[in-house]
Structures are given as C-alpha cells and as structure tokens.
Amino acid sequence: MLKIIALLVSVLSPLSLMPAASPAAGLATSETAAHHAAVAGPAKDQAVKMKPPLQHFDTMNGISLSDTSRDVLVKKGKPLRVTHDRWTGCNEYHYKDAVAGICDGMVDYVHIPVSAEKMRINGNWVSLKPSDVENMLGKPQFVSEDGSVFIRGFHAVKLYRDPNTGAVQGADFFDSRTE
C-alpha cells in the first residue's frame, strides 16, 4: 500500500523528479493533435482561420515596379499598342490584362482595367470585386470617394471606383511615395 501511495505522489506531484519531455515527444503530441483536429474538422462555434493578408506587393500581373521596358517586353511580349501620355510624359504598353506605364525606361505603374475582371498580385489571382480584394489584402489603409488604397512598404495597390455609383473601374499598382 505504501508503494502505491509513493507512486501516486511521484506521478501527481508538480515537483516530480521526472525528466522534462524531449522536443521530439512534444512534436509527436502536436502532430497527433493536429491530425485529430484535421480529421474531426472545426467545431461548430470555432472560427476557421483565414489566410493572412499579403505582407508585400512585388508584382502585378507579372510586372514589377523595378522592371525596365525591356523586362516588360521579355515578360509580356509585344504590346497590343503603345500610347504616349502627354500628362505624365510616359509611354503606356497596353496588354490584354494590364497597362504598364513606362517612364524614363522604368515601370512607373501598372493599371488593370475593369475588363480584365481579375488581377494577379505576387502570383495570386483575385477578382476585382472589392470584397475579394479585401479578403486577400485585408482592410485598406485609405478609403476615398474614388477608391481604396492598400499599402505595403513603398508599394501600393488602389482599387478605383466610380464616385457616383461605386462600380469598380480598375486597379493600379504604384510606388506609394509618388502618389
């Protein structure tokens, strides 16, 4: 009887002299718990974790703000047309899914027309619907009557809307320090 009591005290005591669990043992326990959670699925009142918003903006429809005009031609091919913007002095390379604004041989901005219906940020496709954009990018840093602006470091994405109707008009990718 004394042996049983001693055994119970040693097992239940928080000051037990048992060695600490090894990291591998903890990993196995975590993996087992994760497996059971995955098999069982989320509980009814448990929130499903959403993918975190993108932490940076590197490319829009395959074009980077650090690309040269040559880089754009290599990546996207010959544009459907090239126009000159008298206001900015830049050339615009028009593609089916994007317009690249080229100033002094470098990409200054990328515009996605509403007709494209979707955009690709860092390789991730998202429709131009405001709710889908917010699901991917999180809440905008700025909201104005003509759209919502999402900023990551020195890069920004603006989803343009008609101030009267709220209808999406397109999206721009640009250096947030210049706008």
C-alpha atoms as one frame of an Amber mdcrd trajectory, in Angstrom:
protein
   0.000   0.000   0.000   2.843   2.366   0.854   4.416   1.693  -2.556   1.171
   2.644  -4.339   0.877   5.916  -2.405   4.525   6.758  -3.131   3.967   6.018
  -6.814   0.833   8.210  -6.946   2.585  11.087  -5.170   5.542  10.941  -7.542
   3.306  10.899 -10.630   0.914  13.604  -9.459   3.442  15.896  -7.823   4.331
  19.033  -9.833   7.796  18.880  -8.314   8.359  15.409  -9.665  11.928  14.482
 -10.461  10.863  13.054 -13.833  12.952  14.270 -16.777  11.486  17.014 -18.990
   9.794  15.922 -22.189  12.037  15.932 -25.222  11.184  18.202 -28.186  10.521
  15.131 -30.320   7.908  13.905 -27.853   6.206  17.313 -27.920   6.312  17.308
 -31.697   4.663  13.917 -31.851   1.951  15.142 -29.488   1.435  18.302 -31.601
   1.295  16.273 -34.785  -1.218  13.890 -33.241  -3.366  16.793 -32.028  -3.148
  18.471 -35.442  -4.087  15.206 -37.145  -7.124  14.733 -34.889  -8.184  18.349
 -35.460  -7.844  17.955 -39.232  -9.798  14.704 -39.253 -12.502  15.990 -36.913
 -12.769  19.390 -38.651 -13.557  22.673 -36.927 -16.074  22.732 -34.110 -19.397
  24.443 -34.823 -18.590  27.525 -32.775 -14.872  27.584 -33.591 -13.749  30.199
 -36.137 -11.945  28.950 -39.230  -8.529  30.613 -39.609  -8.265  32.849 -42.640
  -5.096  33.189 -44.682  -3.247  36.342 -43.528  -3.215  39.312 -45.925  -0.270
  39.670 -48.292   2.646  41.265 -46.456   4.252  42.883 -49.515   3.494  43.749
 -53.125   6.174  42.678 -55.608   4.359  42.196 -58.904   1.036  42.969 -60.534
   0.072  40.684 -63.412   3.705  39.625 -63.649   5.157  43.157 -63.802   7.386
  44.635 -61.096   7.908  48.328 -60.395  11.637  47.677 -60.737  11.251  46.301
 -64.283  12.714  48.110 -67.266  10.810  48.478 -70.524  12.921  45.607 -71.854
  11.945  43.416 -68.870   8.282  44.078 -69.613   8.755  43.122 -73.275  10.516
  39.897 -72.252   7.838  39.015 -69.672   4.695  40.078 -71.551   5.745  40.129
 -75.201   4.908  42.773 -77.765   2.144  45.093 -76.502  -1.168  45.356 -78.343
  -0.381  49.056 -78.682   1.877  51.738 -77.212   0.473  55.156 -76.375   2.086
  58.320 -75.053   0.533  60.000 -72.010   1.006  63.757 -72.515   0.146  64.421
 -68.877   2.931  62.243 -67.401   5.258  62.113 -70.401   5.297  58.320 -70.082
   4.615  55.611 -72.621   1.923  53.070 -71.866   2.318  49.475 -73.024  -1.199
  48.083 -73.432  -1.731  44.364 -72.924  -4.991  42.430 -72.663  -4.706  42.126
 -68.870  -2.663  45.218 -67.942  -1.245  48.581 -68.943   2.364  49.243 -67.933
   3.285  52.910 -67.532   6.934  53.281 -68.600   8.717  56.489 -67.556  12.402
  57.024 -68.361  12.739  53.353 -69.299  11.356  52.025 -65.973   7.907  50.813
 -64.918   6.199  53.617 -63.000   2.804  51.975 -62.553   0.687  49.043 -63.661
  -3.018  49.559 -64.389  -5.517  46.707 -64.507  -8.638  47.634 -66.500 -12.012
  46.508 -65.171 -12.414  44.472 -68.379  -9.658  42.137 -67.107 -12.026  41.173
 -64.243  -9.106  39.967 -62.087  -5.536  40.783 -61.153  -2.525  38.758 -60.056
  -0.560  40.103 -57.090   2.682  38.219 -56.338   1.335  35.309 -58.384  -2.010
  35.159 -56.507  -5.142  35.748 -58.589  -8.022  37.785 -57.168 -11.150  39.162
 -58.816 -11.626  42.921 -58.886 -14.643  42.614 -56.568 -13.952  44.813 -53.507
 -14.857  42.018 -51.064 -12.437  39.600 -52.755  -9.658  42.201 -52.775 -10.186
  42.893 -49.052 -10.173  39.155 -48.298  -6.762  38.925 -49.943  -5.219  42.235
 -48.837  -7.013  42.988 -45.566  -8.607  46.314 -44.731  -7.419  49.279 -46.840
  -5.127  51.854 -45.273  -7.050  54.669 -47.008 -10.577  54.911 -48.354 -11.689
  57.829 -50.508 -14.688  58.535 -52.684 -12.839  57.176 -55.729 -11.410  54.001
 -54.200  -9.468  52.067 -51.585  -5.682  52.066 -51.130  -3.683  49.151 -49.721
  -0.059  49.937 -48.799   2.825  47.535 -48.143   6.151  49.269 -47.599   6.765
  51.566 -50.550   4.280  49.828 -52.861   0.545  50.398 -53.067  -2.490  48.943
 -54.809  -5.520  51.153 -55.410  -8.894  49.741 -56.350 -10.650  52.555 -58.245
 -14.418  53.054 -58.028 -16.827  55.435 -59.689 -17.568  58.092 -57.025 -21.260
  58.216 -58.031 -22.093  54.530 -58.480 -19.358  52.741 -56.511 -18.719  50.478
 -59.520 -15.139  49.228 -59.819 -13.222  50.962 -62.618  -9.886  49.160 -62.330
  -6.812  48.820 -60.137  -3.353  50.409 -60.054  -0.020  49.206 -58.653   2.428
  52.023 -57.914   5.132  53.411 -55.647   3.287  54.873 -52.657   5.896  57.631
 -52.294   4.996  59.159 -55.662   1.214  59.376 -55.482
